[in-house]
Amino acid sequence: MLFAHAVSICRKHQFTGQEAFRLGLFDPDFRTDDLSRYCSRKRMTKIQRSLNPPSLAPLLRNKAIFYRFCLAQSILVPALYAIGFGQARNWTHHGRIPGGTEQWLAFLERDLPVEFVVKPVEGAFGQGVRLFRRQNGRFADAGGEEHSAAAIWELLRGSYRDGFLIQERLRNHPRLLELTGVEYLQTVRLTTLVGMDHQAHVIHSHAKLITGSNTTDNFHSGLTGNLQARVNLHDGRLIRPVTASRDIPGYILLHQHPNTGRDIEGFHLPLWDEATALVRQAALRFLPVRTIGWDVALTPAGPVIVEGNIWWDPSNQHQNLHTVLQAIRDLCPSVT
């Protein structure tokens, strides 16, 4: 019976074995009636491809293109300091084009602020994201290890072969600091859909909260140990905070943040109205891409868009994909 149940989930509902296993769908106690609350990645990708032109994927996936486009459209994103692809294929915010080691060393030593973030031009799951801070005439990373400018340059040209960018370090709003006790950036995912009414709607949102000694808010199916909490779209209140179970596949509720002991359930995100307004405005400027998963930083100065995802993962850990799919059907009836 258990084998037949697993085969049915994978074949009929298009989940991969790994995907269903991590969600706990193979649990003998799982009720098949609850499958309506989930959506496989394969099915969601098919829906997204009917909404988004695949040829425009680099507009969001490639961070160099994404940030330059946002800046041209006056969309709030972190300040961009440099983009590097090697040799003379580079760009800096002051207009000079470093082409070799000496020019890059001069840029690192003289033209960057006290803190800055390095990212790969193309990447996912927080991979390759590094934070540096000037300290004692050198550059300290998130772990406190100090590096020379020459070492940073070797890192950039050795570890980011497909390109890198250097940008502003953003800070969390004080309210998020109170909740988590974590200074590293924690973002809110807001998924937008531009409907046939020509309006941009937020159809899902969840907060990504760091725990322990992690330095990014990447969840990666719960494998990082971080938390996520669904956001009430009407008032920005956090509901149903979850983390991956350590005992069996699936997710468990965790109502207090393990770092601070503060209640997550019922916490009201700061700047919620401003954040939703920001992504709705940005969504219209990215047409004909119709649905985007935005990662938004809630900073002391206001919300800032950190990334946009054209192929956003279905957030099955929140068990509300039925509401997301219904919103898509209502706003774009010809799609599903």
PLY file of the C-alpha trace (Angstrom):
ply
format ascii 1.0
element vertex 336
property float x
property float y
property float z
element edge 335
property int vertex1
property int vertex2
end_header
0.00 0.00 0.00
2.76 2.43 0.90
4.55 1.75 -2.39
1.34 2.25 -4.39
0.72 5.49 -2.48
4.20 6.76 -3.36
3.86 5.79 -7.03
0.49 7.54 -7.24
1.90 10.78 -5.81
4.83 10.80 -8.21
2.95 9.79 -11.34
-0.45 11.38 -10.90
0.70 14.57 -9.18
4.07 14.92 -10.96
6.29 15.10 -7.88
9.82 13.76 -8.05
10.66 11.14 -5.45
13.06 13.47 -3.65
10.55 16.33 -3.69
7.74 14.21 -2.23
10.06 12.60 0.33
11.27 15.95 1.69
7.70 17.21 1.98
6.70 14.17 3.99
4.15 13.05 1.38
5.24 9.41 1.71
4.31 9.34 5.39
1.72 6.56 5.91
-0.35 9.01 7.97
-0.42 11.64 5.22
-3.97 12.23 3.99
-4.24 12.25 0.21
-7.07 14.77 0.53
-4.43 17.29 1.64
-2.54 16.99 -1.68
-4.59 19.92 -2.99
-2.45 22.14 -0.73
0.70 21.15 -2.64
1.99 21.62 -6.17
4.94 19.87 -7.78
7.81 21.85 -9.23
7.10 20.31 -12.64
3.49 21.44 -12.63
4.36 24.92 -11.36
7.05 25.36 -14.00
4.51 24.50 -16.71
2.19 27.18 -15.34
5.00 29.72 -15.11
6.10 29.03 -18.70
2.57 29.82 -19.84
2.81 33.18 -18.02
6.45 34.14 -18.62
8.34 34.14 -21.95
11.26 31.75 -21.35
13.51 33.86 -23.59
13.26 36.67 -21.01
14.57 34.50 -18.17
18.05 36.15 -18.22
16.40 39.48 -17.38
15.86 38.15 -13.85
18.23 35.20 -13.55
21.33 37.16 -14.57
21.95 39.61 -11.73
24.08 41.97 -13.84
21.19 42.41 -16.29
18.60 42.49 -13.50
20.25 45.25 -11.45
21.13 47.40 -14.45
17.54 47.09 -15.69
16.15 48.00 -12.25
18.41 51.03 -12.00
17.31 52.18 -15.47
13.66 51.76 -14.40
14.20 53.57 -11.05
13.28 50.41 -9.10
14.74 50.39 -5.59
17.62 47.88 -5.40
20.90 47.86 -3.44
23.50 50.34 -4.67
25.62 48.67 -7.33
29.37 49.32 -7.20
30.90 47.02 -9.81
30.29 44.19 -12.26
33.20 42.04 -13.36
33.65 39.55 -16.19
37.42 39.68 -16.57
39.83 41.72 -18.72
38.10 44.85 -20.02
34.55 43.47 -19.76
33.83 45.27 -16.52
31.80 48.17 -15.11
32.05 50.36 -12.01
29.71 52.97 -10.58
32.19 55.80 -11.10
32.62 55.05 -14.80
36.20 53.76 -14.85
36.77 50.28 -16.27
39.35 48.23 -14.38
41.02 45.80 -16.75
43.80 44.22 -14.74
45.06 43.41 -11.28
46.43 46.86 -10.46
43.20 48.62 -11.44
41.07 46.19 -9.44
43.29 46.50 -6.38
43.00 50.28 -6.57
39.22 49.99 -6.86
38.96 47.64 -3.88
41.20 49.78 -1.69
39.88 53.24 -2.59
36.43 53.14 -4.18
34.35 50.86 -1.97
32.55 51.72 1.29
33.35 50.18 4.66
31.01 47.23 4.00
30.04 45.56 0.74
28.58 42.31 -0.61
29.95 40.10 -3.39
27.63 37.86 -5.44
27.95 35.65 -8.51
26.25 37.06 -11.59
24.33 33.80 -11.87
23.59 31.73 -8.80
20.89 30.40 -6.49
20.30 29.31 -2.90
22.62 32.01 -1.56
25.68 30.27 -3.01
28.72 32.49 -3.45
27.27 35.43 -1.48
30.01 36.96 0.69
30.05 39.94 3.02
33.21 41.98 3.66
34.03 44.82 6.05
37.13 47.02 6.17
39.06 46.26 9.33
42.66 47.00 10.34
43.54 48.00 6.80
42.24 44.69 5.46
38.87 43.09 4.65
37.12 40.90 7.24
34.58 38.33 6.06
31.44 37.21 7.92
33.50 34.77 9.96
35.94 37.47 11.08
38.85 36.22 8.95
40.85 39.11 7.48
41.98 39.25 3.84
44.20 41.58 1.85
42.92 43.38 -1.25
45.07 41.01 -3.33
43.38 38.00 -1.69
39.94 39.45 -2.44
40.92 39.97 -6.06
42.17 36.38 -6.33
38.86 35.22 -4.90
36.88 37.29 -7.39
38.68 36.09 -10.47
39.09 32.51 -9.26
35.70 31.69 -7.73
33.37 33.76 -9.94
34.31 32.56 -13.41
30.90 33.47 -14.85
31.12 36.99 -13.43
30.57 38.77 -10.13
29.01 41.93 -8.83
29.78 44.09 -5.82
26.95 45.94 -4.15
25.72 47.69 -1.03
25.29 45.82 2.23
21.72 46.23 3.44
20.68 46.17 7.09
17.57 44.66 8.67
14.83 46.85 10.08
15.15 47.12 13.91
11.93 45.16 14.35
13.43 42.16 12.54
16.52 42.43 14.72
14.32 42.26 17.80
12.58 39.15 16.49
15.63 37.17 15.38
18.71 38.73 16.97
20.43 38.29 13.59
22.22 41.12 11.78
22.63 39.29 8.46
20.06 40.20 5.85
16.69 38.45 6.05
14.25 38.98 3.22
10.56 38.56 2.51
9.42 36.68 -0.60
6.48 38.38 -2.32
5.10 36.63 -5.39
3.29 38.85 -7.87
1.03 38.07 -10.79
-0.13 40.59 -13.37
-3.65 39.49 -14.18
-5.87 40.00 -17.19
-7.15 43.09 -15.38
-3.72 44.66 -16.09
-3.08 45.03 -12.36
-0.24 43.52 -10.33
-1.40 41.36 -7.43
0.55 39.78 -4.56
-0.62 36.15 -4.50
1.74 34.75 -1.85
4.33 35.88 0.67
6.59 34.35 3.28
9.36 35.67 5.51
12.78 34.00 5.49
14.31 34.04 8.97
17.88 33.11 9.84
18.68 30.87 12.79
21.90 29.83 14.53
25.16 30.95 12.93
23.88 31.07 9.33
24.83 34.16 7.35
22.16 33.95 4.61
18.41 33.40 4.77
18.48 30.55 2.25
15.99 27.82 3.22
16.88 25.12 0.64
13.97 22.83 1.57
14.81 23.33 5.24
18.27 21.78 4.95
19.97 24.96 6.22
18.06 24.98 9.50
16.54 28.38 8.79
12.85 29.23 9.32
10.08 30.44 7.08
6.71 31.89 8.04
3.79 32.60 5.75
2.62 36.21 5.65
-1.02 37.24 5.90
-1.45 39.26 2.71
-3.95 41.64 4.29
-1.90 42.95 7.20
1.66 41.57 7.01
1.23 39.32 10.04
3.38 36.14 10.23
1.51 32.85 10.48
2.48 29.18 10.64
6.30 29.42 11.05
7.97 26.18 9.93
11.36 24.51 9.89
12.47 21.10 8.63
11.91 18.23 11.02
15.11 16.58 12.22
13.41 13.26 12.95
11.24 12.48 9.92
10.83 14.02 6.45
8.56 17.05 6.40
8.16 20.29 8.32
7.22 21.17 11.87
5.78 24.30 13.44
8.17 26.39 15.52
6.34 29.25 17.16
9.29 30.94 18.92
12.53 32.01 17.29
15.29 29.75 18.67
17.79 32.63 18.92
15.61 35.01 20.94
12.61 33.04 22.20
10.32 35.70 20.75
6.96 34.74 19.26
6.98 34.47 15.47
3.29 33.72 15.11
1.42 37.03 15.00
4.52 39.19 14.44
3.67 42.12 12.18
6.27 42.80 9.53
7.36 46.44 9.36
6.83 48.36 6.11
4.37 45.79 4.79
2.24 48.23 2.80
5.35 49.88 1.35
6.84 46.50 0.36
3.69 45.33 -1.44
3.43 48.68 -3.26
7.08 48.39 -4.33
6.73 44.93 -5.90
3.43 45.75 -7.58
5.03 48.74 -9.26
8.12 46.73 -10.23
6.01 43.87 -11.63
4.38 46.14 -14.19
7.78 47.33 -15.42
8.89 43.75 -16.10
6.01 42.92 -18.44
5.55 40.74 -20.46
6.93 38.62 -17.61
3.70 38.15 -15.64
4.69 36.35 -12.45
7.82 36.99 -10.36
8.98 35.91 -6.93
10.59 38.99 -5.38
13.00 38.89 -2.43
12.59 42.16 -0.56
14.76 43.53 2.26
12.97 45.50 4.95
15.60 48.07 5.90
15.59 51.08 8.27
15.29 53.30 5.18
12.43 51.32 3.61
11.89 48.20 1.48
14.49 47.34 -1.19
14.25 44.65 -3.87
17.20 42.27 -3.59
16.28 39.75 -6.29
13.55 38.73 -8.70
12.89 35.10 -9.61
11.17 34.20 -12.86
10.99 30.47 -12.01
10.07 30.73 -8.33
9.78 27.49 -6.40
6.34 26.44 -5.15
6.43 27.08 -1.41
4.92 23.74 -0.43
6.25 24.00 3.11
3.45 26.51 3.78
0.68 24.16 2.60
-1.25 26.88 0.79
-0.57 26.19 -2.88
-4.31 25.72 -3.42
-4.81 29.42 -2.72
-1.94 30.37 -5.04
-3.30 28.20 -7.86
-6.80 29.58 -7.33
-5.45 33.14 -7.55
-3.76 32.25 -10.86
-6.99 30.73 -12.19
-8.99 33.79 -11.13
-6.57 36.36 -12.53
-5.49 34.49 -15.66
-8.35 32.04 -16.48
-6.77 30.76 -19.68
-3.59 29.57 -17.99
-4.57 26.56 -15.80
0 1
1 2
2 3
3 4
4 5
5 6
6 7
7 8
8 9
9 10
10 11
11 12
12 13
13 14
14 15
15 16
16 17
17 18
18 19
19 20
20 21
21 22
22 23
23 24
24 25
25 26
26 27
27 28
28 29
29 30
30 31
31 32
32 33
33 34
34 35
35 36
36 37
37 38
38 39
39 40
40 41
41 42
42 43
43 44
44 45
45 46
46 47
47 48
48 49
49 50
50 51
51 52
52 53
53 54
54 55
55 56
56 57
57 58
58 59
59 60
60 61
61 62
62 63
63 64
64 65
65 66
66 67
67 68
68 69
69 70
70 71
71 72
72 73
73 74
74 75
75 76
76 77
77 78
78 79
79 80
80 81
81 82
82 83
83 84
84 85
85 86
86 87
87 88
88 89
89 90
90 91
91 92
92 93
93 94
94 95
95 96
96 97
97 98
98 99
99 100
100 101
101 102
102 103
103 104
104 105
105 106
106 107
107 108
108 109
109 110
110 111
111 112
112 113
113 114
114 115
115 116
116 117
117 118
118 119
119 120
120 121
121 122
122 123
123 124
124 125
125 126
126 127
127 128
128 129
129 130
130 131
131 132
132 133
133 134
134 135
135 136
136 137
137 138
138 139
139 140
140 141
141 142
142 143
143 144
144 145
145 146
146 147
147 148
148 149
149 150
150 151
151 152
152 153
153 154
154 155
155 156
156 157
157 158
158 159
159 160
160 161
161 162
162 163
163 164
164 165
165 166
166 167
167 168
168 169
169 170
170 171
171 172
172 173
173 174
174 175
175 176
176 177
177 178
178 179
179 180
180 181
181 182
182 183
183 184
184 185
185 186
186 187
187 188
188 189
189 190
190 191
191 192
192 193
193 194
194 195
195 196
196 197
197 198
198 199
199 200
200 201
201 202
202 203
203 204
204 205
205 206
206 207
207 208
208 209
209 210
210 211
211 212
212 213
213 214
214 215
215 216
216 217
217 218
218 219
219 220
220 221
221 222
222 223
223 224
224 225
225 226
226 227
227 228
228 229
229 230
230 231
231 232
232 233
233 234
234 235
235 236
236 237
237 238
238 239
239 240
240 241
241 242
242 243
243 244
244 245
245 246
246 247
247 248
248 249
249 250
250 251
251 252
252 253
253 254
254 255
255 256
256 257
257 258
258 259
259 260
260 261
261 262
262 263
263 264
264 265
265 266
266 267
267 268
268 269
269 270
270 271
271 272
272 273
273 274
274 275
275 276
276 277
277 278
278 279
279 280
280 281
281 282
282 283
283 284
284 285
285 286
286 287
287 288
288 289
289 290
290 291
291 292
292 293
293 294
294 295
295 296
296 297
297 298
298 299
299 300
300 301
301 302
302 303
303 304
304 305
305 306
306 307
307 308
308 309
309 310
310 311
311 312
312 313
313 314
314 315
315 316
316 317
317 318
318 319
319 320
320 321
321 322
322 323
323 324
324 325
325 326
326 327
327 328
328 329
329 330
330 331
331 332
332 333
333 334
334 335
